[in-house]
Amino acid sequence: MPAPPQAEIIDGTKTFIPLENNPDILKLLCQNLQISRDLEFHDIISTSAEFLQECYFRPCHALIVLADRAIYQAARSAVEPTIPEYKGSGHNEPVIWMKQTIGHACGLMAFLHVVFNLEGGRYVRPGTAVDALRQQAILLGPSERAQLLYDSGFLEEAHMDAASRGSSNVPSPRDDNRHHFLAFVQKDGNIWELNGGMNGPLFRGVLGEGEDLLSERGLELTARDFLIAAEQTGCDEMSIVAITGADAVARSEGDGNSQSMD
């Protein structure tokens, strides 16, 4: 297998190839980073009540959303200025949030926000390089934390390998990236929107007993803004991947990639 392409420095910033929001690619990124095999990824091909009621991969406590720039701006342009600048660090923070300083790395950031926070980070295997990075990042302030990720060679290698093995043509780091990733994670009953391009984490609300992120209330607090924005803009370039852990009812088989939602 040929070596993966290298990141490039563009206008003074390290820049990656964008990831696909594809369960197979996210699973490959897990393998590259030695994340637990209990973590599974599932395409949400519809948000209709009928589809979600029949989903066998429940409960779901994390989502990764990919949206076209037009959808993202319609959904979040008014929200972003209201988010205070994150200044936290340490083990007492309610959620681990990291600022993105690497170009085209929003997919990696969404992935890390999920695995670092989901069920207290239990899917990060002890003794691995990513476990050491997580433990170090927790103790750092936001600028130092971002620099830690920026300087990580093993993160770069894992990302570039996964990004170069998608189902579509592999772009150049210099190509315009019209899409943006973000993550939603339920932690200690609270739902957080985690986006390295914002000023900090965004608290979205609390779910009731027995509810998960694919419940009616869960979608209202997570992807619903983006689904509405897709309808308003007439743009359907959006996909949602659900992430489940060891408590899910069943594992997925044969998940594919979807770029449009009902």
Secondary structure, DSSP 8 states (H G I E B T S, - for coil): -------EEETTEEE-------HHHHHHHHHHTTB-TT-EEEE-----HHHHHH-SS----EEEEEEEHHHHHHHHTTTGGGS------STTSSS------SBT-HHHHHHHHHHHHGGGGTTB-TTSHHHHHHHHHHHS-HHHHHHHHHT-HHHHHHHHHHHTTSSS----TTS---EEEEEEEEETTEEEEE-TTSSS-EEEEE--TT--TTSHHHHHTTTHHHHHHHHHHT---EEEEEEE-TTSSS---S--------
